[in-house]
Every structure is written in structure tokens, then in C-alpha cells.
Amino acid sequence: MASCSSTCAAPALALLLAAALLAPGGGQQRRPAAAGFGGGGGGARGVGGGGGAGGRACPERNGRFPMGGQCDAYLECEDGEATEKLCPDGLLFNAAARHYAYPCQYPVDVDCEGRSSLQPAQPTEDCPHQYGYFREGRDAGDCGRFVTCVDGRGFHLQCPEGLAFSEDTLRCDWPDQVDSCDAEAFLGFRCPDDGSAAADGYRFYRSPSDCQKYFLCVSGRPRLYSCAEDEAFNEDIGVCDGVENVTACARQLSGGGAKVLGGPTQPPRRRF
């Protein structure tokens, strides 16, 4: 069985807008400035010559280096002169970042082992931190909504239908792959425990509410798919088929009872 990443483009599409707004290393967006310790604004504060900043010496003449046990602070050295810097709230210093890359990055991309201290959070009405991606729904059955935060301003987004937002990976994924999501409650469907799964553990079921949607049960957990616009799910053969070949659905569509769906989440028209 192919994974979501190889059969649907939806997870990447869901974060396209967010990435354009927020990604620290991305093309044209404004990067948040790393603040200088003790400074009064967003600019970094240099500390006088002699190769030190607040008594800290540069480990090397040029480069960026972790500062003690704090994961969102770093020491920037240029020609032996050190400047202490603090990442914007919500971003962390990535010691592995390339020289020309912005070093303050999302927590999912940063190894903070041995550097557990952080600056105090600066929450706003919309955001728990000034920068980051955060799931909105706290209920285990409300998994698809998330917010991206830029300078404390929240941009509210929704994963594509049937996908849940993962705070561990900062992407939309199958709900059964997101630990904090109750896939059954989120999708409104529970895979029947009738022993009818194929030898590989997969089984298809048409959606009870829409004949152009169906569920793929993987190890007893549901995943939602949609057929193409002119197709419906044919339970007799286990694939999306022409609407005219699915009698009950043809009647339902002719009466306007089903919502016609399309999009990138449809799999190949074959059995797994």
C-alpha cells in the first residue's frame, strides 16, 4: 500500500500558504530578526572588541555557536568579535544551519539536546508564540485546523478534507498517523470488525453519507478518499467506477443528494 506522501499531494498543498508566510529559510518572505541580548528592539546588539560578548569568547574567528543551555540563543562571531543573539519567540537556534541560512528555525528541525532553556513565551490572542505552526482544535476529534503565527498574528488554515494536522511534523497527514487525533471521531467512521479484511490488512468501504467518498481501512483505522468528479465508489469491485455503473449512486446524484468531489486525493483505479 502506497503512503500518503506518494499517492496524494494534499499534505504539501495544505502548508503551501503557511510556508510562504513563515518559512525561515524561504525565498521572498521577511525573516524575523534575531534580537540582541539586552537590546531595546529587534536588531542584534554587538558587544565591544577584544573578542568577547558579555565575557564570552569566540570559539572560532567566524561562525555561529550555541550559548550554554539556552536553545533559542546563540553567539555570532565575525572577525573574532562576538555578538550575543536571541531568536524570535517560537524559533530555535539550529547549530547545523548552513552559513548563509537563517539560523533560527522551527523546533521540529532543531536538536536541543543539552540546551533546554528558552526565553519566556510572548503569546497573543491568536498565538501561543510569536512564530510557529500550532494546532487549533484541542479535542481529539477536531484535528484538521491549525494556525501559523507571524509576529504574533495568526493565519488560520484547514488541512484538506480527511487529513489531520500533526504538531510533530508540522504537516497534514492521515489521521491514524497523528497520535493526538482520534481518527474515528474525526472522520465519523469506524472500520467494521468483521474479519473481512484482505490478507494484506486493507479493506474499502463506501461512505454511508456520500457515494463518491470511501474509506480505506488500514490495520483497522480509517482513511478518507474521494473519487473523481464523474465517478462513484463501486463496492462490488472495490474501486471508483463510472457513476452509471453504481446504480444507487446514479439515483442519488440525479436527485442532487450527493456532493461531487474531485482533487488530488484519489488513488489509482485498481485494487491494492
C-alpha positions as CSV (number, residue, x, y, z in Angstrom):
1,M,0.0,0.0,0.0
2,A,1.5,3.3,-1.0
3,S,1.9,6.0,1.6
4,C,0.0,9.3,1.7
5,S,3.2,11.1,0.6
6,S,3.4,9.1,-2.6
7,T,-0.3,8.9,-3.5
8,C,-1.6,12.4,-2.7
9,A,-0.2,15.9,-2.9
10,A,-2.6,17.2,-0.2
11,P,-0.2,17.4,2.8
12,A,2.2,19.6,0.9
13,L,-0.6,21.8,-0.6
14,A,-2.1,22.3,2.8
15,L,1.1,24.1,4.1
16,L,1.9,26.0,0.9
17,L,0.4,29.2,2.1
18,A,1.8,28.8,5.6
19,A,5.3,28.1,4.2
20,A,5.1,31.3,2.0
21,L,4.2,33.3,5.1
22,L,6.5,31.8,7.7
23,A,9.3,29.5,6.5
24,P,12.5,30.9,8.0
25,G,14.7,29.8,5.0
26,G,12.2,30.6,2.2
27,G,12.7,33.0,-0.7
28,Q,10.9,36.4,-0.5
29,Q,9.3,36.4,2.9
30,R,10.6,38.8,5.6
31,R,12.8,37.0,8.1
32,P,12.3,37.8,11.7
33,A,15.3,39.5,13.1
34,A,17.4,37.9,15.9
35,A,17.4,40.2,18.8
36,G,20.5,41.3,20.7
37,F,20.5,40.5,24.5
38,G,19.6,43.5,26.5
39,G,18.7,45.4,23.4
40,G,15.6,47.6,23.1
41,G,14.4,46.4,19.8
42,G,14.6,43.8,17.1
43,G,18.2,44.4,16.0
44,A,21.2,42.4,17.2
45,R,23.5,44.3,19.7
46,G,27.2,44.0,19.2
47,V,29.5,44.0,22.3
48,G,32.8,45.8,22.2
49,G,36.1,44.5,20.9
50,G,38.5,42.1,22.5
51,G,36.8,39.0,21.0
52,G,34.1,38.7,23.7
53,A,30.4,39.4,24.3
54,G,29.5,39.7,27.9
55,G,32.7,37.8,28.8
56,R,32.1,35.2,26.1
57,A,35.0,34.5,23.7
58,C,34.5,33.3,20.2
59,P,35.3,29.6,19.8
60,E,36.4,30.4,16.2
61,R,37.0,33.6,14.4
62,N,33.9,33.4,12.3
63,G,30.7,31.4,12.8
64,R,27.6,30.9,15.0
65,F,27.7,28.9,18.2
66,P,25.3,27.7,20.9
67,M,25.2,29.6,24.1
68,G,25.2,27.5,27.2
69,G,22.0,25.6,27.9
70,Q,19.7,28.0,26.0
71,C,18.3,26.7,22.8
72,D,17.0,29.9,21.3
73,A,20.2,32.0,21.9
74,Y,23.5,31.9,20.0
75,L,26.8,33.7,19.7
76,E,27.6,35.2,16.3
77,C,31.3,35.8,15.6
78,E,32.7,38.0,12.8
79,D,36.4,38.5,12.6
80,G,36.7,37.5,16.2
81,E,34.1,39.9,17.5
82,A,31.2,38.3,19.3
83,T,27.6,39.3,19.4
84,E,25.0,37.5,21.6
85,K,21.7,37.0,19.8
86,L,18.3,35.7,20.7
87,C,15.9,34.1,18.2
88,P,12.4,35.4,17.9
89,D,9.9,33.7,20.3
90,G,8.9,30.3,18.9
91,L,12.1,29.7,16.9
92,L,15.2,27.9,18.0
93,F,18.9,28.2,17.1
94,N,20.0,25.4,14.7
95,A,23.7,24.9,15.1
96,A,23.7,22.7,12.0
97,A,22.3,25.5,9.7
98,R,24.5,26.4,6.8
99,H,26.5,29.6,7.0
100,Y,24.2,31.6,4.7
101,A,20.9,30.1,6.0
102,Y,18.8,31.8,8.7
103,P,19.8,30.0,11.9
104,C,16.5,30.4,13.8
105,Q,14.2,27.6,12.7
106,Y,11.2,25.6,13.8
107,P,11.5,23.3,16.8
108,V,10.8,20.3,14.7
109,D,14.0,21.0,12.7
110,V,16.3,21.7,15.7
111,D,18.1,19.3,18.1
112,C,18.0,21.0,21.5
113,E,19.7,18.2,23.4
114,G,21.6,19.7,26.4
115,R,20.0,23.1,25.7
116,S,16.6,23.0,27.3
117,S,16.2,26.6,28.4
118,L,14.1,29.1,26.4
119,Q,13.1,32.7,26.6
120,P,9.6,33.4,28.1
121,A,6.8,32.9,25.6
122,Q,5.2,36.1,24.2
123,P,1.6,34.9,23.5
124,T,-1.0,36.9,21.7
125,E,-4.8,36.4,21.4
126,D,-4.2,34.2,18.4
127,C,-0.8,32.6,19.1
128,P,1.0,30.8,22.0
129,H,4.3,32.1,20.5
130,Q,5.2,34.9,18.1
131,Y,6.3,32.4,15.4
132,G,5.3,28.8,14.6
133,Y,2.6,26.3,13.5
134,F,0.0,25.3,16.1
135,R,-3.0,23.0,16.0
136,E,-6.2,24.8,17.0
137,G,-8.6,22.1,18.0
138,R,-7.7,20.6,21.3
139,D,-10.4,17.9,21.1
140,A,-9.1,14.6,19.8
141,G,-11.9,14.6,17.2
142,D,-11.1,18.1,15.9
143,C,-7.8,17.6,14.1
144,G,-7.8,19.4,10.9
145,R,-7.4,23.1,11.9
146,F,-4.2,24.9,12.6
147,V,-2.7,28.4,12.8
148,T,0.5,29.8,11.5
149,C,1.9,32.7,13.6
150,V,4.0,35.6,12.2
151,D,4.9,38.4,14.6
152,G,2.1,37.1,16.8
153,R,-0.5,37.4,14.1
154,G,-2.4,34.2,13.4
155,F,-3.3,32.9,10.0
156,H,-6.0,30.2,10.4
157,L,-5.8,27.3,8.0
158,Q,-7.5,24.0,7.4
159,C,-6.0,20.7,6.2
160,P,-7.5,19.1,3.1
161,E,-10.6,17.0,3.8
162,G,-9.8,13.8,5.6
163,L,-6.3,14.9,6.8
164,A,-5.2,15.9,10.2
165,F,-2.5,18.4,11.3
166,S,0.5,16.9,13.1
167,E,2.4,19.1,15.5
168,D,5.2,16.6,15.5
169,T,5.9,17.0,11.8
170,L,4.2,20.4,11.0
171,R,2.2,18.9,8.1
172,C,-1.2,17.4,7.3
173,D,-1.2,13.7,7.4
174,W,-3.5,10.7,7.6
175,P,-5.3,11.0,11.0
176,D,-4.3,7.5,12.1
177,Q,-0.7,8.7,11.8
178,V,-1.3,11.6,14.2
179,D,-1.0,10.5,17.8
180,S,-3.2,13.3,19.2
181,C,-6.0,12.6,16.7
182,D,-8.9,10.2,17.2
183,A,-9.3,9.1,13.5
184,E,-12.7,7.5,14.0
185,A,-14.2,10.6,15.7
186,F,-12.5,12.9,13.3
187,L,-13.8,11.1,10.1
188,G,-17.1,9.9,11.6
189,F,-16.4,6.3,10.6
190,R,-15.3,3.2,12.4
191,C,-13.9,0.3,10.4
192,P,-16.1,-2.8,10.9
193,D,-14.5,-5.6,12.8
194,D,-16.0,-8.3,10.6
195,G,-12.9,-10.2,9.7
196,S,-13.3,-9.3,6.0
197,A,-10.0,-7.5,5.5
198,A,-7.8,-8.8,2.8
199,A,-4.6,-10.8,3.6
200,D,-2.6,-7.5,3.4
201,G,-4.9,-5.9,6.1
202,Y,-6.7,-3.4,3.8
203,R,-10.4,-3.1,3.1
204,F,-12.5,-0.5,1.3
205,Y,-15.9,0.8,2.4
206,R,-18.2,3.3,0.7
207,S,-19.0,6.3,2.8
208,P,-22.5,6.0,4.3
209,S,-23.2,9.6,3.6
210,D,-21.7,10.2,0.2
211,C,-21.3,7.6,-2.6
212,Q,-18.4,9.5,-4.1
213,K,-16.3,9.1,-1.0
214,Y,-15.0,5.9,0.5
215,F,-12.8,4.7,3.4
216,L,-9.7,2.6,3.2
217,C,-9.2,0.7,6.4
218,V,-5.5,0.1,7.2
219,S,-5.0,-2.2,10.2
220,G,-8.5,-1.3,11.4
221,R,-8.0,2.5,11.1
222,P,-9.9,4.6,8.5
223,R,-8.6,6.9,5.8
224,L,-10.9,9.0,3.7
225,Y,-10.6,9.1,-0.1
226,S,-12.7,10.8,-2.9
227,C,-13.5,9.5,-6.4
228,A,-13.2,11.7,-9.4
229,E,-16.0,14.1,-10.4
230,D,-17.7,11.6,-12.7
231,E,-17.1,8.5,-10.6
232,A,-18.6,6.8,-7.6
233,F,-17.3,4.1,-5.4
234,N,-18.4,0.6,-6.5
235,E,-18.4,-1.7,-3.6
236,D,-18.8,-4.7,-5.9
237,I,-15.4,-4.3,-7.4
238,G,-13.7,-2.2,-4.7
239,V,-12.7,0.8,-6.9
240,C,-14.0,4.1,-8.2
241,D,-16.2,3.4,-11.2
242,G,-18.4,5.4,-13.6
243,V,-21.4,6.8,-11.9
244,E,-23.7,5.0,-14.4
245,N,-22.3,1.7,-13.1
246,V,-23.2,2.3,-9.5
247,T,-27.0,2.2,-9.5
248,A,-27.7,3.6,-6.1
249,C,-25.3,6.4,-6.6
250,A,-26.6,7.3,-10.0
251,R,-30.0,7.8,-8.5
252,Q,-28.6,9.8,-5.6
253,L,-26.7,12.1,-7.9
254,S,-29.6,12.6,-10.3
255,G,-31.6,13.7,-7.2
256,G,-28.9,16.1,-6.1
257,G,-28.3,14.1,-2.9
258,A,-24.5,13.7,-3.2
259,K,-21.7,16.2,-3.3
260,V,-19.5,15.8,-6.3
261,L,-15.8,15.8,-5.3
262,G,-12.5,15.8,-7.1
263,G,-9.0,16.7,-6.2
264,P,-5.6,15.1,-5.6
265,T,-6.6,12.5,-3.1
266,Q,-8.0,9.9,-5.5
267,P,-5.8,6.8,-5.7
268,P,-5.2,4.7,-8.9
269,R,-8.3,2.8,-10.1
270,R,-7.2,-0.6,-9.1
271,R,-7.4,-3.0,-6.1
272,F,-4.5,-3.0,-3.6
